[in-house]
């Protein structure tokens, strides 16, 4: 188990005075190889009143993370007891806010088939949480193949 530092939470609307309107965390991870993962980090600024409107403001980011040099905290009661704590390295792969599309609560990530140009397809999914205010969303992307091997058993 390795420590992960999340990005700052999404910012609620300026007129929102509700407390605890921010939620942030790691939603899903997908193994790329023996030490790297694609990590789905999501944050929401909950609306001051239930939808509709306004809908929650989701911020979704995909990171490539590597735990090879991170501190193993599996048997630590507290990370405060771990001097010189080394977090997982993370590199932003995609900030979905930059796409300019409505985002829902992304909860899953998987590899799809390899594409004709040699890239991997990556598919993100959200569900509707059994709510009439949300819908299911699938988003598909292509990422360059940097050595991922689907048959790698590491």
Secondary structure, DSSP 4 states (H G I P E B T S, - for coil): -B--PPPPPPPPPTT---TT-EEEEEEEEEE-SSSEEEEEEEEEE--SS-SSSSPPEEEEEEEEEE-TTSPB-TT-S-GGG-TT--PPEEEEEEEGGGGTS----EEEEEEEEEPTTSPEEEEEEE--TT-TT---EEEEEEE--SS--TT---
